[in-house]
Amino acid sequence: MATTACSEELTYEKLIAMDNAPTVVTYKEVGEEKLHLYVYAPDGHKKTDKRPAILVIHGGGWESPGLKNMAHLCRYLALRGMVAINVQYRLVSRKTTVRIPDSMADCNDAFSYAKAHGAELGIDPRRIAVAGESAGGHLAAVVGLGMDPKGGEPAAKEALPGAVILYNPCVDLVGIPWMKGHAGVSKLADTPEGETWDVRAKRISPLEFVRKGLPPMLLIHGIADGCIPIRLSDGFAEKMRKEGNTVTYHRMDGWNHAFMVPNCGPKEQVVKTIQLTDAFLLSLGYLQGKPILAEPTLLTKRRNTTCQSTTLP
């Protein structure tokens, strides 16, 4: 479970090149399929430790495998002292019956497993954050808001994660133009007769479940996002604020979609995103000491990488 030690200052290139393997834990079985947690832990980590932890959920439109796309974040946070857990979940396919609510159920179960097995994982079950990118941002919001994929009442405040981090997330499925053709919102066996697509999409949209008493949230979205309009995150952040929740919201000028994913977002954007994540977790006491990743200004500069940042309320 141990990670490779690093110098005080870590570069993007060193982080991406790391290939230390995580510990693999089976958290759920669905039929013959086993679903795993890929656990990245700090050097010298022991089961008797009670480290803060974070579940990291990859994107890919709920359809594409993407664990490797978030491994760099897991490795970084492990180097900073957290236990970072990369979550595998069932993927939507037109060839199977798997739909978005199934992915939601898996991520909820992954969080429940981490809380229940804190002693085995060496984590503090009271200090588990959740983070996700794009469709993974939707699933992280599902966990963070305690949404029931079957449409029941959301979980109580005491059962929610300690913090939520969303990167260009799908928080309002109705407002995403390409969602209407998505297999993940297709009619399910338990879909009420005559239910419209909009109603189905709202049933699994985090926007519809915003209420008082939610965990502190970090939200980062690119103003130039051509996949998920930033206005959807604007509306989500505003609704969170009106309900009295704390949202640190960064609107990144010139940034497009998937800025957190290496080979999609420029390295300066990946680094900046990790730095913002570090600062947020540091403010909550999940991390200690100084960040170890080189500041973006020390790397090759690109145009249009400024941000508009607000903390709400």
C-alpha contacts under 8 A as a table, 3 or more apart, distances in Angstrom:
res1	aa1	res2	aa2	distance
1	M	21	A	7.55
1	M	22	P	5.69
1	M	23	T	5.36
1	M	39	V	6.92
1	M	40	Y	5.86
1	M	41	A	5.25
1	M	42	P	7.42
1	M	43	D	7.71
1	M	45	H	7.51
2	A	40	Y	7.10
2	A	41	A	5.41
2	A	42	P	5.37
2	A	43	D	4.41
2	A	44	G	6.33
2	A	45	H	6.68
3	T	20	N	6.23
3	T	40	Y	7.03
3	T	41	A	6.37
3	T	42	P	5.64
3	T	43	D	5.35
3	T	75	R	7.27
3	T	78	A	6.99
3	T	79	L	6.79
4	T	18	M	7.81
4	T	20	N	6.78
4	T	43	D	7.16
4	T	79	L	7.81
5	A	43	D	7.12
5	A	79	L	7.19
6	C	9	E	7.70
6	C	10	L	6.77
6	C	79	L	7.60
7	S	10	L	6.31
7	S	292	I	7.95
8	E	292	I	5.56
9	E	292	I	4.76
9	E	293	L	5.62
9	E	294	A	5.92
10	L	14	K	6.53
10	L	15	L	6.86
10	L	292	I	5.48
10	L	293	L	4.53
10	L	294	A	5.80
11	T	14	K	5.27
11	T	15	L	6.29
11	T	293	L	5.83
11	T	294	A	5.45
12	Y	15	L	5.12
12	Y	16	I	6.17
12	Y	267	K	6.94
12	Y	271	V	6.69
12	Y	293	L	7.26
12	Y	294	A	7.41
13	E	16	I	5.31
13	E	17	A	6.10
14	K	17	A	5.16
14	K	18	M	6.40
15	L	18	M	5.50
15	L	72	H	6.42
15	L	75	R	7.59
15	L	76	Y	7.13
16	I	72	H	6.00
18	M	75	R	7.95
21	A	40	Y	7.83
22	P	38	Y	5.48
22	P	39	V	5.09
22	P	40	Y	5.01
22	P	41	A	7.80
23	T	38	Y	5.69
23	T	39	V	4.99
23	T	40	Y	6.73
24	V	36	H	6.35
24	V	37	L	5.78
24	V	38	Y	4.78
24	V	39	V	6.26
25	V	36	H	5.34
25	V	37	L	5.07
25	V	38	Y	6.51
25	V	39	V	7.47
26	T	29	E	7.76
26	T	34	K	6.51
26	T	35	L	5.72
26	T	36	H	4.34
26	T	37	L	6.26
27	Y	34	K	7.81
27	Y	35	L	6.07
27	Y	36	H	5.65
27	Y	37	L	6.61
27	Y	109	D	7.76
27	Y	110	A	6.39
27	Y	113	Y	6.38
28	K	34	K	6.03
28	K	35	L	5.29
28	K	36	H	7.18
28	K	106	D	7.87
28	K	109	D	7.60
28	K	110	A	7.82
29	E	32	E	6.79
29	E	33	E	5.61
29	E	34	K	4.50
29	E	35	L	6.09
30	V	33	E	5.20
30	V	34	K	6.48
30	V	35	L	7.88
35	L	88	Q	5.90
35	L	89	Y	6.34
35	L	90	R	7.70
36	H	87	V	6.69
36	H	88	Q	5.51
36	H	89	Y	7.88
37	L	85	I	6.09
37	L	86	N	5.79
37	L	87	V	5.02
37	L	88	Q	6.22
37	L	110	A	7.58
38	Y	85	I	5.46
38	Y	86	N	4.91
38	Y	87	V	6.52
38	Y	88	Q	7.93
39	V	83	V	6.96
39	V	84	A	5.97
39	V	85	I	4.55
39	V	86	N	6.46
40	Y	74	C	6.32
40	Y	75	R	6.37
40	Y	78	A	5.93
40	Y	83	V	5.81
40	Y	84	A	5.12
40	Y	85	I	6.14
40	Y	86	N	7.98
41	A	45	H	6.29
41	A	78	A	5.12
41	A	79	L	7.85
41	A	81	G	7.57
41	A	82	M	6.67
41	A	83	V	4.62
41	A	84	A	6.46
42	P	45	H	5.46
42	P	78	A	4.81
42	P	79	L	5.67
42	P	80	R	7.44
42	P	81	G	5.39
42	P	82	M	6.60
42	P	83	V	6.69
43	D	79	L	7.62
45	H	49	D	6.82
45	H	122	G	7.51
46	K	49	D	5.36
46	K	122	G	6.08
47	K	50	K	7.84
47	K	119	A	6.19
47	K	120	E	5.67
47	K	121	L	5.86
47	K	122	G	4.00
47	K	123	I	7.74
48	T	119	A	6.81
48	T	122	G	5.62
49	D	122	G	4.78
49	D	123	I	6.36
50	K	118	G	7.73
50	K	119	A	7.82
50	K	122	G	5.26
50	K	123	I	4.22
50	K	124	D	4.45
51	R	81	G	7.47
51	R	82	M	5.98
51	R	83	V	6.52
51	R	122	G	6.34
51	R	123	I	4.41
51	R	124	D	5.43
51	R	127	R	7.94
52	P	82	M	5.41
52	P	83	V	6.46
52	P	123	I	5.79
52	P	124	D	5.56
52	P	125	P	7.87
52	P	127	R	5.06
52	P	128	I	5.95
52	P	129	A	7.98
52	P	286	Y	5.77
53	A	82	M	5.35
53	A	83	V	4.56
53	A	84	A	5.69
53	A	85	I	7.49
53	A	123	I	6.13
53	A	124	D	7.17
53	A	127	R	6.40
53	A	128	I	4.72
53	A	129	A	6.24
54	I	82	M	7.31
54	I	83	V	6.46
54	I	84	A	4.98
54	I	85	I	6.06
54	I	128	I	5.29
54	I	129	A	4.47
54	I	130	V	5.25
54	I	131	A	7.10
55	L	84	A	6.16
55	L	85	I	4.79
55	L	86	N	6.12
55	L	87	V	6.66
55	L	111	F	7.26
55	L	128	I	7.36
55	L	129	A	6.30
55	L	130	V	4.63
55	L	131	A	6.14
56	V	70	M	7.12
56	V	74	C	7.27
56	V	84	A	7.04
56	V	85	I	5.85
56	V	86	N	4.90
56	V	87	V	6.08
56	V	130	V	6.01
56	V	131	A	4.86
56	V	132	G	5.68
56	V	140	A	7.90
57	I	67	L	7.83
57	I	70	M	7.54
57	I	86	N	6.28
57	I	87	V	5.50
57	I	88	Q	7.67
57	I	130	V	7.80
57	I	131	A	6.15
57	I	132	G	4.51
57	I	133	E	6.75
57	I	136	G	4.85
57	I	137	G	7.20
57	I	139	L	7.16
57	I	140	A	6.60
58	H	65	P	7.95
58	H	66	G	5.54
58	H	67	L	5.86
58	H	69	N	6.73
58	H	70	M	6.09
58	H	86	N	7.87
58	H	87	V	7.52
58	H	132	G	5.89
58	H	133	E	5.72
58	H	134	S	7.68
58	H	135	A	7.32
58	H	136	G	4.74
58	H	137	G	7.82
59	G	62	W	6.54
59	G	64	S	7.61
59	G	66	G	6.39
59	G	132	G	7.11
59	G	133	E	5.19
59	G	134	S	5.05
59	G	135	A	4.55
59	G	136	G	4.25
59	G	137	G	7.12
60	G	63	E	5.88
60	G	64	S	4.77
60	G	65	P	6.74
60	G	66	G	6.43
60	G	134	S	7.17
60	G	135	A	6.18
60	G	136	G	7.56
61	G	64	S	6.55
61	G	134	S	7.27
61	G	135	A	5.16
62	W	91	L	5.59
62	W	92	V	5.76
62	W	100	I	6.83
62	W	103	S	7.41
62	W	135	A	5.76
62	W	136	G	7.53
62	W	184	G	7.51
63	E	91	L	4.89
63	E	92	V	4.82
63	E	93	S	6.39
64	S	91	L	6.74
65	P	91	L	7.42
66	G	69	N	5.28
66	G	70	M	7.37
67	L	70	M	5.81
67	L	71	A	6.49
67	L	86	N	6.66
67	L	87	V	7.39
67	L	88	Q	7.06
68	K	71	A	5.03
68	K	72	H	7.78
69	N	72	H	7.32
69	N	261	V	5.49
69	N	262	P	6.79
70	M	73	L	5.47
70	M	74	C	6.57
70	M	86	N	7.32
70	M	261	V	6.96
71	A	74	C	5.02
71	A	75	R	6.14
71	A	86	N	7.09
72	H	75	R	5.12
72	H	76	Y	6.13
73	L	76	Y	5.10
73	L	77	L	6.20
73	L	274	I	7.17
74	C	77	L	5.33
74	C	78	A	6.13
74	C	84	A	4.99
74	C	85	I	6.77
74	C	86	N	6.93
75	R	78	A	5.11
75	R	79	L	6.21
75	R	84	A	7.40
76	Y	79	L	5.09
76	Y	80	R	6.36
77	L	80	R	4.84
77	L	81	G	6.40
77	L	82	M	5.53
77	L	83	V	7.26
77	L	84	A	6.34
78	A	81	G	5.10
78	A	82	M	4.83
78	A	83	V	5.54
78	A	84	A	5.93
79	L	82	M	7.37
80	R	287	L	6.67
80	R	288	Q	7.68
80	R	291	P	7.61
80	R	292	I	7.68
81	G	287	L	6.76
81	G	288	Q	7.92
82	M	286	Y	7.43
82	M	287	L	7.18
83	V	123	I	7.01
87	V	107	C	7.33
87	V	110	A	7.17
89	Y	103	S	5.76
89	Y	106	D	5.64
89	Y	107	C	6.60
90	R	98	V	7.07
90	R	102	D	6.84
90	R	103	S	5.37
90	R	106	D	7.03
91	L	98	V	6.67
91	L	99	R	7.56
91	L	100	I	7.98
91	L	103	S	6.60
92	V	96	T	7.51
92	V	97	T	7.77
92	V	98	V	4.99
92	V	99	R	5.06
92	V	100	I	6.50
92	V	103	S	7.69
92	V	183	A	7.05
92	V	184	G	5.81
93	S	96	T	5.40
93	S	97	T	7.20
93	S	98	V	6.24
93	S	99	R	7.40
93	S	183	A	6.90
93	S	184	G	7.64
94	R	97	T	7.26
94	R	183	A	6.08
98	V	102	D	6.04
98	V	103	S	7.79
98	V	184	G	7.48
99	R	102	D	5.45
99	R	103	S	6.86
99	R	183	A	6.99
99	R	184	G	4.33
99	R	185	V	6.60
99	R	186	S	7.42
99	R	188	L	7.99
100	I	103	S	5.07
100	I	104	M	6.23
100	I	184	G	4.78
100	I	185	V	6.54
101	P	104	M	4.84
101	P	105	A	6.12
101	P	149	P	4.96
101	P	150	K	7.27
101	P	184	G	7.94
101	P	204	I	7.27
102	D	105	A	5.05
102	D	106	D	6.30
102	D	149	P	7.41
103	S	106	D	5.16
103	S	107	C	6.41
103	S	139	L	7.57
104	M	107	C	5.34
104	M	108	N	6.25
104	M	139	L	5.89
104	M	142	V	6.74
104	M	143	V	7.86
104	M	149	P	6.03
105	A	108	N	5.14
105	A	109	D	6.11
105	A	148	D	7.65
105	A	149	P	6.06
106	D	109	D	5.01
106	D	110	A	6.11
107	C	110	A	4.90
107	C	111	F	6.30
107	C	139	L	6.75
107	C	140	A	7.77
107	C	143	V	6.86
108	N	111	F	5.21
108	N	112	S	6.24
108	N	142	V	7.73
108	N	143	V	5.60
108	N	146	G	7.97
109	D	112	S	4.91
109	D	113	Y	5.98
110	A	113	Y	5.07
110	A	114	A	6.27
111	F	114	A	5.15
111	F	115	K	6.32
111	F	143	V	7.43
112	S	115	K	5.17
112	S	116	A	6.09
113	Y	116	A	5.11
113	Y	117	H	5.89
114	A	117	H	5.23
114	A	118	G	5.88
114	A	121	L	7.53
114	A	125	P	7.12
115	K	118	G	5.52
115	K	124	D	7.94
115	K	125	P	4.65
115	K	126	R	7.66
115	K	128	I	7.77
116	A	125	P	7.38
117	H	120	E	5.34
117	H	121	L	6.24
118	G	121	L	5.08
118	G	122	G	5.67
118	G	123	I	4.86
118	G	124	D	6.03
118	G	125	P	5.55
119	A	122	G	5.23
119	A	123	I	6.59
120	E	123	I	7.95
123	I	127	R	7.91
124	D	127	R	5.41
124	D	128	I	7.10
125	P	128	I	6.03
126	R	161	P	7.77
126	R	162	G	7.02
127	R	161	P	7.25
127	R	162	G	5.56
127	R	286	Y	7.52
128	I	161	P	5.52
128	I	162	G	5.57
128	I	163	A	7.23
129	A	161	P	5.37
129	A	162	G	5.24
129	A	163	A	4.60
129	A	164	V	5.83
129	A	165	I	7.79
130	V	140	A	5.81
130	V	143	V	7.49
130	V	144	G	6.93
130	V	161	P	6.73
130	V	163	A	6.42
130	V	164	V	5.09
130	V	165	I	6.23
131	A	136	G	7.81
131	A	137	G	6.77
131	A	140	A	5.53
131	A	164	V	5.85
131	A	165	I	4.40
131	A	166	L	5.78
131	A	167	Y	7.85
132	G	135	A	7.55
132	G	136	G	4.34
132	G	137	G	3.89
132	G	138	H	7.21
132	G	139	L	6.91
132	G	140	A	5.14
132	G	141	A	7.93
132	G	165	I	6.53
132	G	166	L	5.38
132	G	167	Y	6.20
132	G	169	P	7.46
133	E	136	G	4.60
133	E	137	G	4.34
133	E	138	H	7.75
133	E	166	L	6.20
133	E	167	Y	4.62
133	E	168	N	6.13
133	E	169	P	5.94
133	E	258	A	7.32
133	E	260	M	7.46
134	S	137	G	4.76
134	S	138	H	6.58
134	S	166	L	7.94
134	S	167	Y	6.24
134	S	168	N	5.15
134	S	169	P	4.24
134	S	170	C	5.75
134	S	258	A	7.07
135	A	138	H	4.97
135	A	139	L	6.45
135	A	169	P	6.26
135	A	170	C	5.74
136	G	139	L	4.91
136	G	140	A	5.99
136	G	169	P	7.15
137	G	140	A	4.96
137	G	141	A	6.06
137	G	165	I	7.78
137	G	166	L	5.03
137	G	167	Y	5.99
137	G	168	N	6.89
137	G	169	P	4.22
137	G	170	C	6.20
137	G	171	V	7.63
138	H	141	A	5.13
138	H	142	V	6.18
138	H	166	L	7.97
138	H	169	P	5.48
138	H	170	C	4.84
138	H	171	V	5.57
138	H	205	S	7.80
138	H	206	P	7.14
139	L	142	V	4.83
139	L	143	V	6.38
140	A	143	V	5.19
140	A	144	G	5.98
140	A	164	V	7.06
140	A	165	I	7.51
140	A	166	L	7.05
141	A	144	G	4.76
141	A	145	L	5.80
141	A	164	V	7.05
141	A	166	L	7.28
141	A	171	V	7.40
141	A	206	P	6.25
142	V	145	L	5.36
142	V	146	G	5.93
142	V	147	M	5.11
142	V	148	D	7.98
142	V	206	P	6.21
143	V	146	G	5.02
143	V	147	M	6.41
143	V	160	L	7.25
143	V	161	P	7.42
144	G	147	M	7.90
144	G	160	L	5.91
144	G	161	P	5.76
144	G	163	A	7.35
144	G	164	V	5.86
144	G	214	L	7.62
144	G	215	P	7.08
145	L	154	P	7.16
145	L	155	A	7.50
145	L	160	L	6.89
145	L	206	P	7.21
145	L	209	F	6.87
145	L	210	V	7.18
145	L	214	L	6.66
146	G	154	P	5.03
146	G	155	A	4.58
146	G	156	A	7.36
146	G	159	A	7.55
146	G	160	L	6.06
147	M	151	G	7.77
147	M	152	G	7.88
147	M	153	E	7.45
147	M	154	P	4.81
147	M	155	A	6.66
147	M	204	I	7.97
147	M	206	P	7.67
147	M	209	F	7.29
148	D	151	G	5.37
148	D	152	G	5.38
148	D	153	E	6.62
148	D	154	P	5.79
148	D	155	A	7.60
149	P	152	G	7.51
149	P	204	I	6.82
151	G	203	R	6.59
154	P	209	F	7.75
155	A	159	A	6.14
155	A	160	L	6.97
156	A	159	A	5.50
156	A	160	L	6.95
157	K	160	L	5.46
157	K	213	G	6.45
157	K	214	L	6.80
160	L	214	L	7.84
160	L	215	P	7.33
161	P	164	V	7.15
161	P	215	P	6.84
162	G	215	P	5.77
162	G	216	P	7.40
163	A	215	P	5.12
163	A	216	P	5.20
163	A	217	M	5.90
164	V	215	P	6.59
164	V	216	P	6.40
164	V	217	M	4.71
164	V	218	L	6.33
165	I	217	M	5.71
165	I	218	L	4.69
165	I	219	L	6.04
165	I	277	T	7.70
166	L	169	P	5.75
166	L	217	M	7.66
166	L	218	L	6.18
166	L	219	L	4.88
166	L	220	I	6.36
167	Y	219	L	6.14
167	Y	220	I	5.04
167	Y	221	H	6.10
167	Y	258	A	7.98
167	Y	260	M	7.36
168	N	219	L	7.69
168	N	220	I	6.08
168	N	221	H	4.56
168	N	222	G	6.91
168	N	228	I	7.11
168	N	230	I	7.86
168	N	233	S	7.82
168	N	257	H	6.65
168	N	258	A	7.07
169	P	221	H	7.68
169	P	228	I	7.61
169	P	233	S	7.49
170	C	173	L	6.26
170	C	176	I	7.90
170	C	205	S	7.98
170	C	228	I	6.86
171	V	205	S	5.73
171	V	206	P	5.14
171	V	207	L	5.67
171	V	232	L	7.01
171	V	233	S	6.98
171	V	236	F	7.09
172	D	175	G	5.60
172	D	176	I	7.04
172	D	202	K	7.53
172	D	205	S	5.16
172	D	206	P	6.53
172	D	207	L	5.61
172	D	232	L	6.30
172	D	236	F	7.96
173	L	176	I	5.42
173	L	179	M	6.58
173	L	201	A	5.76
173	L	202	K	6.93
173	L	204	I	7.75
173	L	205	S	5.70
174	V	177	P	7.60
174	V	179	M	7.31
174	V	198	D	6.15
174	V	201	A	5.84
174	V	202	K	6.59
174	V	205	S	7.80
175	G	232	L	6.95
176	I	179	M	5.62
176	I	227	C	7.97
176	I	228	I	6.20
176	I	229	P	7.29
177	P	180	K	6.64
178	W	181	G	6.13
178	W	182	H	7.06
179	M	182	H	4.97
179	M	185	V	7.86
180	K	185	V	7.77
180	K	197	W	7.46
182	H	185	V	6.08
182	H	186	S	7.15
183	A	186	S	5.12
185	V	197	W	7.46
185	V	200	R	6.79
185	V	201	A	6.49
186	S	197	W	7.89
187	K	191	T	6.02
188	L	191	T	5.15
191	T	195	E	6.95
192	P	195	E	5.65
195	E	199	V	6.44
195	E	200	R	6.92
196	T	199	V	5.36
196	T	200	R	6.40
197	W	200	R	5.09
197	W	201	A	6.12
198	D	201	A	5.09
198	D	202	K	6.12
199	V	202	K	5.11
199	V	203	R	6.27
200	R	203	R	5.21
200	R	204	I	7.01
201	A	204	I	5.57
201	A	205	S	6.23
202	K	205	S	4.93
202	K	208	E	6.55
203	R	208	E	7.50
205	S	208	E	5.81
205	S	209	F	7.44
206	P	209	F	5.26
206	P	210	V	6.74
207	L	210	V	5.78
207	L	236	F	5.87
207	L	239	K	7.92
210	V	214	L	7.85
210	V	239	K	6.95
210	V	240	M	6.20
210	V	243	E	7.53
211	R	214	L	6.86
211	R	240	M	7.17
211	R	243	E	5.74
212	K	240	M	7.95
212	K	243	E	5.00
212	K	244	G	6.10
212	K	245	N	6.39
213	G	244	G	7.53
213	G	245	N	6.46
214	L	245	N	6.05
215	P	245	N	7.32
215	P	246	T	7.56
216	P	245	N	6.78
216	P	246	T	5.07
216	P	247	V	6.07
217	M	246	T	6.32
217	M	247	V	4.77
217	M	248	T	6.19
218	L	247	V	5.84
218	L	248	T	4.84
218	L	249	Y	6.05
218	L	277	T	7.59
218	L	280	F	6.94
219	L	233	S	7.93
219	L	237	A	7.97
219	L	247	V	6.96
219	L	248	T	6.15
219	L	249	Y	4.76
219	L	250	H	6.29
220	I	249	Y	5.91
220	I	250	H	4.81
220	I	251	R	6.15
220	I	252	M	7.25
220	I	273	T	7.94
221	H	225	D	7.55
221	H	230	I	6.33
221	H	233	S	7.22
221	H	250	H	6.53
221	H	251	R	5.34
221	H	252	M	6.08
221	H	255	W	7.78
221	H	257	H	7.94
222	G	225	D	5.20
222	G	230	I	6.70
222	G	251	R	5.84
222	G	252	M	4.60
222	G	253	D	6.29
222	G	254	G	6.64
222	G	255	W	4.35
222	G	256	N	5.23
222	G	257	H	6.54
222	G	259	F	7.86
223	I	229	P	7.91
223	I	230	I	5.82
223	I	251	R	6.11
223	I	252	M	5.64
223	I	253	D	5.31
223	I	254	G	6.01
223	I	255	W	6.00
223	I	256	N	6.93
224	A	230	I	7.83
224	A	253	D	6.98
224	A	254	G	5.25
224	A	255	W	5.31
224	A	256	N	4.77
224	A	257	H	7.62
225	D	228	I	5.97
225	D	229	P	5.99
225	D	230	I	6.59
225	D	255	W	6.55
225	D	256	N	4.04
225	D	257	H	4.76
226	G	229	P	6.49
226	G	256	N	6.46
226	G	257	H	6.54
227	C	257	H	6.25
228	I	232	L	7.58
228	I	257	H	7.37
229	P	232	L	5.90
229	P	233	S	7.72
230	I	233	S	5.30
230	I	234	D	6.27
231	R	234	D	4.75
231	R	235	G	6.16
232	L	235	G	5.20
232	L	236	F	6.21
233	S	236	F	4.87
233	S	237	A	5.97
234	D	237	A	5.28
234	D	238	E	6.16
235	G	238	E	5.09
235	G	239	K	6.15
236	F	239	K	5.20
236	F	240	M	6.18
237	A	240	M	5.04
237	A	241	R	6.16
237	A	247	V	6.63
237	A	249	Y	7.30
237	A	312	L	7.95
238	E	241	R	5.03
238	E	242	K	6.22
239	K	242	K	5.09
239	K	243	E	6.37
240	M	243	E	5.27
240	M	244	G	6.59
240	M	245	N	5.39
240	M	246	T	7.35
240	M	247	V	7.15
241	R	244	G	5.11
241	R	245	N	5.33
241	R	246	T	6.58
241	R	247	V	7.00
241	R	312	L	5.77
241	R	313	P	5.52
242	K	245	N	7.48
244	G	313	P	6.73
245	N	312	L	7.43
245	N	313	P	6.91
246	T	311	T	7.07
246	T	312	L	5.24
246	T	313	P	5.66
247	V	311	T	5.65
247	V	312	L	4.86
247	V	313	P	6.99
248	T	309	S	7.38
248	T	310	T	5.83
248	T	311	T	4.13
248	T	312	L	6.04
249	Y	309	S	5.73
249	Y	310	T	5.28
249	Y	311	T	6.03
249	Y	312	L	7.52
250	H	307	C	6.23
250	H	308	Q	5.66
250	H	309	S	4.33
250	H	310	T	6.44
251	R	307	C	5.49
251	R	308	Q	5.02
251	R	309	S	6.24
252	M	255	W	5.64
252	M	305	T	6.75
252	M	306	T	6.09
252	M	307	C	4.14
252	M	308	Q	6.23
253	D	304	N	5.78
253	D	305	T	5.87
253	D	306	T	5.40
253	D	307	C	5.29
253	D	308	Q	7.30
254	G	303	R	7.93
254	G	304	N	4.69
254	G	305	T	6.05
254	G	306	T	7.67
255	W	259	F	6.86
255	W	269	Q	7.84
255	W	304	N	7.27
255	W	305	T	6.75
256	N	259	F	6.40
256	N	265	G	7.72
257	H	265	G	7.70
258	A	261	V	5.50
258	A	264	C	6.08
258	A	265	G	6.03
259	F	262	P	7.72
259	F	264	C	6.20
259	F	265	G	3.79
259	F	266	P	6.93
259	F	269	Q	6.03
259	F	270	V	6.18
260	M	264	C	7.61
260	M	265	G	5.91
260	M	269	Q	6.95
260	M	270	V	4.90
260	M	273	T	6.62
261	V	264	C	5.39
261	V	265	G	5.70
261	V	270	V	6.95
262	P	265	G	5.84
262	P	266	P	7.22
262	P	267	K	6.96
262	P	270	V	6.95
263	N	266	P	6.94
265	G	269	Q	6.07
265	G	270	V	6.30
266	P	269	Q	5.38
266	P	270	V	6.48
267	K	270	V	5.00
267	K	271	V	6.08
268	E	271	V	5.17
268	E	272	K	6.06
268	E	296	P	5.22
268	E	299	L	6.88
268	E	300	T	7.45
268	E	301	K	7.35
268	E	302	R	7.67
269	Q	272	K	5.03
269	Q	273	T	6.02
269	Q	296	P	7.70
269	Q	305	T	7.29
270	V	273	T	5.19
270	V	274	I	6.31
271	V	274	I	5.19
271	V	275	Q	6.18
271	V	293	L	7.31
271	V	294	A	7.58
271	V	295	E	7.06
271	V	296	P	6.01
272	K	275	Q	5.00
272	K	276	L	6.20
272	K	295	E	7.15
272	K	296	P	5.92
273	T	276	L	5.14
273	T	277	T	6.14
274	I	277	T	4.92
274	I	278	D	6.02
275	Q	278	D	5.00
275	Q	279	A	6.20
275	Q	291	P	7.34
275	Q	293	L	7.22
275	Q	295	E	7.50
276	L	279	A	5.13
276	L	280	F	6.23
277	T	280	F	5.17
277	T	281	L	6.25
278	D	281	L	5.28
278	D	282	L	5.91
278	D	287	L	7.43
278	D	291	P	6.72
279	A	282	L	4.99
279	A	283	S	6.13
279	A	291	P	7.97
280	F	283	S	5.17
280	F	284	L	6.65
281	L	284	L	5.17
281	L	285	G	6.36
281	L	286	Y	5.19
281	L	287	L	5.82
282	L	285	G	5.11
282	L	286	Y	5.71
282	L	287	L	4.60
282	L	288	Q	6.16
283	S	286	Y	7.67
283	S	287	L	7.98
284	L	287	L	7.70
285	G	288	Q	6.70
294	A	298	L	6.68
294	A	299	L	7.99
295	E	298	L	5.64
295	E	299	L	7.42
296	P	299	L	5.32
296	P	300	T	7.80
296	P	301	K	7.63
297	T	300	T	7.38
297	T	301	K	6.64
302	R	305	T	6.65
